[in-house]
């Protein structure tokens, strides 16, 4: 293996709080040394050890690669008409998720994989070096299993979401669909996934159904995460904490008891501002969660219906502008916070032993991600020690 030093970094975000100043562990006039696929040293440029290769960052900022811990990328079709109607103030009676389910079932494996690869590459160009994605648009044993099989060929962070909605095939017998999700479908899907998820919401799955699904997944070796409290108050957050879920995602409608439960648990509150932007819904109150001591992650929720963006920088800007996060908090949540939502310690930071996943910004500071919204500031991306974009 050869070693490389990236030097002349105006501002290096390590996410190592032991370096002082803030949770970001900022180092000014910095360098980072990579050996193989790992970071082996960080510090001031003038103190960098000798290496085989040298890269000049040109006075730009370097941050950890974004960790996008919630997306839905295995699908076919789009929902342009639905979005256009919503943004135009018109009613829309098409099938929502069911529209995507029909298109996904009709698509070939090749078509589904091509779409996944396209969106992964799109995210990578914008600085995302780790990306979780879910099934949930097949809702049959065969279609859920193939979605996960395709996803697992391209990312390690794969989530079984057979419980996205009750399949249209079981509209008159939700209990039978829960039995399928916890039985034959789970058996077919578990070998391809790391996580099990459920949409716990009115119109999807209630608390008892969600508990049964997550418990069955856990018995098969999958760790729980949950879509919780997005559209209304409900049992999702409390269930996430009860089952030690890695994350409770959305967290828009929270009681004080929900916030306290999250603050006293390992469960991360993953906020998805792209969904609120695309649906004109109420913003999650990130400030309330942070002030209570809750660990917060930021993610895109990239999906064809309610948040069709793969841009973590866009979500950072939304979080700062509309969710009362500081630029430092938003960046931490999109990197180290996402890593915690995936129960990972080898990503989301630039410290010795972590993977050398990083983005070089065409700016002197990470603050520009929120300060210059919509501007493509990610100029280089390195993943596992290699320049990939």
C-alpha positions in Angstrom: 0.0 0.0 0.0 1.1 3.5 -0.7 0.6 6.6 1.6 -0.7 10.0 0.6 -0.8 13.3 2.3 -3.4 15.9 1.5 -1.9 19.1 2.6 -2.6 22.9 2.4 -6.1 22.3 3.8 -7.6 25.6 5.0 -9.9 23.9 7.5 -10.1 20.2 8.3 -13.2 18.8 9.9 -12.2 15.6 11.8 -15.3 15.2 14.1 -12.9 14.4 16.9 -14.1 16.5 19.9 -10.9 15.8 21.8 -9.2 18.3 19.6 -11.1 21.1 21.3 -13.2 24.0 20.1 -16.3 22.1 19.0 -17.6 18.6 18.2 -16.2 19.1 14.7 -12.6 18.9 15.9 -11.5 21.6 13.5 -7.8 21.9 12.5 -6.7 25.0 10.6 -3.9 24.9 8.0 -4.2 21.1 8.2 -3.1 17.9 6.5 -4.5 14.4 6.5 -2.4 11.3 5.8 -4.0 8.2 4.1 -2.4 4.8 4.0 -4.4 2.3 1.9 -8.0 2.9 2.7 -7.6 4.4 6.1 -6.7 7.7 7.7 -3.5 7.3 9.7 -2.7 10.9 10.8 -4.2 14.4 11.0 -2.7 17.6 12.1 -1.1 20.8 11.1 0.4 20.8 7.6 3.8 21.8 8.8 4.0 18.7 11.0 2.8 16.1 8.4 5.0 13.0 8.1 6.7 12.0 4.9 4.5 10.0 2.4 4.8 8.4 -1.0 2.3 10.9 -2.6 1.4 14.5 -2.0 -1.9 16.2 -2.9 -2.3 20.0 -2.5 -5.8 21.0 -1.4 -5.2 24.5 -2.5 -6.4 26.2 0.6 -9.8 24.5 0.5 -11.8 22.9 3.3 -11.9 19.1 3.8 -14.8 17.3 5.5 -15.7 13.7 6.2 -17.8 12.1 3.4 -21.5 12.5 4.1 -23.3 9.5 5.6 -26.8 9.3 4.1 -28.5 6.9 6.5 -32.0 6.9 4.9 -33.0 6.5 1.3 -35.3 4.5 -1.0 -33.4 4.0 -4.3 -34.6 0.7 -5.7 -37.6 1.8 -7.7 -38.9 2.5 -11.2 -41.0 5.3 -12.6 -41.4 8.7 -11.1 -44.2 10.8 -9.6 -43.8 14.1 -11.5 -47.5 14.6 -11.9 -48.1 14.1 -8.2 -45.4 16.7 -7.3 -46.6 19.2 -9.9 -50.2 19.0 -8.6 -49.1 19.4 -5.0 -47.0 22.4 -5.8 -49.8 23.9 -7.9 -52.4 23.6 -5.1 -54.4 21.0 -6.9 -55.8 17.8 -5.6 -54.2 14.6 -6.9 -55.9 11.2 -6.8 -53.2 8.9 -8.2 -51.9 6.1 -6.0 -48.8 7.7 -4.3 -46.6 4.8 -3.1 -48.8 2.4 -4.9 -47.9 4.1 -8.2 -44.2 3.4 -7.6 -45.1 -0.2 -6.5 -46.8 -0.9 -9.8 -43.9 0.5 -11.8 -41.3 -1.3 -9.7 -43.0 -4.6 -10.1 -43.1 -4.2 -13.8 -39.4 -3.2 -14.2 -36.6 -5.7 -15.0 -33.7 -6.3 -12.6 -31.5 -4.5 -15.1 -33.7 -1.5 -15.1 -33.8 -1.4 -11.3 -30.1 -1.8 -11.0 -29.4 0.9 -13.5 -31.5 3.4 -11.6 -29.8 2.5 -8.3 -26.4 2.9 -9.8 -27.4 6.3 -11.3 -28.6 7.6 -8.0 -25.6 6.3 -6.0 -23.2 8.0 -8.5 -25.2 11.2 -8.3 -24.9 11.1 -4.5 -21.2 10.3 -4.6 -20.5 13.3 -6.8 -22.1 15.5 -4.1 -19.9 14.0 -1.3 -21.9 11.1 0.0 -19.5 8.2 0.6 -21.8 5.9 2.6 -25.5 5.4 1.7 -28.2 3.3 3.3 -31.1 2.2 1.1 -34.3 0.2 1.5 -36.7 -2.0 -0.3 -40.4 -1.2 0.1 -41.6 -0.7 -3.5 -42.2 -4.4 -4.3 -44.4 -5.7 -1.5 -44.3 -9.2 -2.7 -41.8 -11.9 -1.6 -40.1 -12.0 -4.9 -40.0 -8.2 -5.5 -38.8 -7.3 -2.0 -36.0 -10.0 -2.2 -34.8 -8.9 -5.6 -34.7 -5.2 -4.5 -32.5 -6.1 -1.5 -30.3 -8.4 -3.6 -29.7 -5.6 -6.1 -29.0 -3.1 -3.4 -26.6 -5.4 -1.5 -24.4 -5.6 -4.6 -23.8 -1.9 -4.3 -23.9 -0.9 -0.6 -23.3 -2.6 2.7 -26.2 -0.7 4.4 -29.4 -2.4 3.2 -32.7 -2.3 4.9 -35.7 -4.6 4.6 -38.9 -2.5 4.4 -41.5 -4.9 3.4 -43.7 -3.0 5.9 -43.7 0.3 3.9 -47.4 0.2 3.4 -49.9 -2.7 3.4 -49.6 -4.2 -0.1 -52.5 -3.4 -2.4 -52.9 -7.2 -2.8 -53.8 -7.4 0.9 -55.9 -4.2 1.3 -58.8 -6.1 2.8 -56.6 -8.3 5.1 -53.8 -6.3 6.7 -53.2 -9.0 9.3 -52.4 -11.5 6.5 -49.9 -9.0 5.1 -48.2 -8.6 8.4 -48.0 -12.4 8.6 -46.3 -12.4 5.2 -43.9 -9.7 6.1 -42.9 -11.5 9.3 -42.8 -14.9 7.7 -42.1 -16.0 4.1 -41.0 -12.5 3.0 -38.7 -12.0 5.9 -37.1 -15.4 5.3 -36.4 -14.5 1.7 -35.1 -11.0 2.5 -33.1 -11.4 5.6 -30.0 -12.9 3.9 -29.6 -9.7 1.8 -30.2 -7.0 4.5 -28.6 -5.6 7.7 -31.6 -3.7 9.0 -35.4 -4.1 9.3 -37.7 -1.0 9.1 -41.4 -0.3 9.3 -43.6 2.8 8.6 -45.4 3.2 11.9 -48.1 5.7 11.0 -51.9 6.0 10.6 -52.7 4.5 7.3 -49.6 2.2 7.4 -48.8 0.1 10.4 -49.9 0.6 14.0 -47.8 0.2 17.1 -48.6 -3.5 17.7 -48.1 -4.4 14.0 -44.8 -2.5 14.0 -43.6 -4.2 17.1 -44.4 -7.6 15.7 -42.5 -6.8 12.4 -39.4 -5.4 14.1 -39.3 -8.2 16.7 -39.5 -10.8 13.9 -36.7 -9.1 12.0 -34.5 -8.9 15.1 -35.0 -12.6 15.6 -33.6 -13.1 12.1 -30.5 -11.1 12.9 -31.7 -7.7 11.5 -31.4 -4.6 13.6 -34.4 -2.3 13.9 -34.9 1.2 12.6 -38.3 2.8 12.2 -40.2 5.5 10.3 -41.7 7.3 13.3 -44.0 10.3 14.0 -43.8 11.8 10.6 -47.4 12.7 9.9 -48.9 12.6 13.3 -48.2 11.9 17.0 -48.0 8.1 17.6 -46.1 5.3 19.2 -43.2 5.1 16.8 -40.5 6.9 18.8 -41.4 5.1 22.0 -41.3 1.8 20.2 -37.9 2.7 18.7 -36.4 3.3 22.1 -38.0 0.2 23.6 -36.4 -2.0 20.9 -33.1 -0.2 20.9 -33.6 0.8 17.3 -30.6 2.5 15.7 -32.7 5.4 14.5 -36.2 6.8 14.6 -36.6 8.6 11.3 -38.6 11.8 10.6 -39.5 12.7 14.2 -41.7 15.6 13.2 -44.5 15.3 15.8 -43.0 14.6 19.2 -44.3 14.9 22.8 -42.0 15.9 25.6 -42.0 12.2 26.6 -40.8 11.2 23.1 -37.9 13.7 23.3 -37.0 12.6 26.8 -37.0 8.9 25.7 -34.7 9.7 22.8 -32.4 11.7 25.0 -32.0 8.8 27.4 -31.3 6.2 24.7 -28.9 5.2 22.0 -31.6 5.7 19.3 -30.7 8.5 16.9 -33.3 11.0 15.7 -32.8 11.1 11.9 -34.3 14.2 10.4 -35.2 14.4 6.7 -35.8 18.0 5.6 -36.1 17.1 1.9 -39.5 15.5 2.8 -40.8 18.6 4.4 -39.5 20.8 1.6 -41.2 18.6 -1.1 -44.5 18.3 0.7 -44.7 21.7 2.4 -45.2 19.9 5.7 -44.3 21.1 9.2 -40.5 21.2 9.8 -39.1 18.9 12.6 -37.8 21.0 15.5 -34.1 20.1 15.5 -33.4 22.8 18.1 -35.7 21.1 20.6 -34.0 17.8 20.1 -30.5 19.1 20.3 -31.1 21.2 23.3 -32.5 18.1 25.1 -29.3 16.1 24.3 -30.7 13.9 21.5 -28.3 12.6 18.9 -29.5 13.9 15.6 -28.7 12.7 12.0 -29.5 14.4 8.8 -30.4 12.4 5.7 -32.0 12.9 2.3 -34.8 10.4 2.3 -34.2 10.2 -1.4 -37.3 8.6 -2.9 -39.6 9.3 -6.0 -42.6 10.6 -4.0 -41.8 12.9 -1.1 -38.1 13.8 -1.3 -36.5 13.3 -4.7 -33.1 14.7 -3.8 -29.8 13.0 -3.4 -28.1 16.2 -2.2 -27.0 16.2 1.5 -25.6 19.8 1.0 -29.1 20.9 0.1 -30.5 19.2 3.2 -27.8 20.9 5.4 -28.9 24.2 4.0 -32.6 23.4 4.8 -31.7 22.3 8.3 -29.8 25.5 9.0 -32.4 27.8 7.5 -35.6 26.1 8.6 -34.9 23.7 11.4 -32.8 26.0 13.6 -29.6 24.0 13.4 -26.2 25.8 13.3 -23.9 25.1 10.4 -21.6 23.1 12.7 -24.5 21.0 14.0 -25.9 20.3 10.5 -22.5 19.1 9.2 -21.9 16.9 12.2 -25.4 15.4 11.9 -24.8 14.7 8.2 -21.5 12.9 8.9 -20.9 11.6 12.4 -24.6 11.6 13.2 -25.4 9.5 10.1 -22.6 7.1 11.2 -24.2 6.8 14.6 -27.6 6.1 13.0 -25.9 3.2 11.3 -24.0 2.1 14.4 -20.7 2.7 12.6 -17.4 4.1 14.1 -15.3 3.7 11.0 -17.0 6.4 8.9 -18.3 9.9 9.4 -15.0 11.2 10.9 -11.4 11.8 9.8 -9.4 10.3 12.6 -6.7 7.6 12.6 -8.3 4.2 11.9 -11.4 5.5 10.1 -12.0 4.9 6.4 -10.4 7.7 4.3 -13.8 8.9 3.0 -13.7 12.7 2.5 -14.9 15.6 0.4 -12.8 18.6 -0.7 -14.9 21.7 -0.9 -14.4 24.6 -3.3 -14.6 26.9 -0.3 -12.3 27.7 2.7 -14.9 26.5 5.3 -17.7 24.0 5.8 -20.0 26.9 6.7 -20.2 27.6 3.0 -22.5 24.5 2.6 -25.3 26.5 4.2 -24.0 30.0 3.3 -24.0 29.2 -0.4 -27.1 27.0 -0.9 -27.5 25.3 -4.2 -23.9 25.9 -5.3 -22.0 22.7 -6.2 -19.2 23.2 -3.7 -17.9 19.5 -3.6 -15.0 19.6 -5.9 -13.4 16.2 -5.1 -14.5 13.0 -3.3 -12.3 10.4 -1.9 -13.7 7.0 -0.8 -11.6 4.3 0.9 -8.5 6.3 0.1 -9.1 6.7 -3.6 -10.2 9.8 -5.5 -13.5 8.7 -7.0 -15.2 11.9 -8.1 
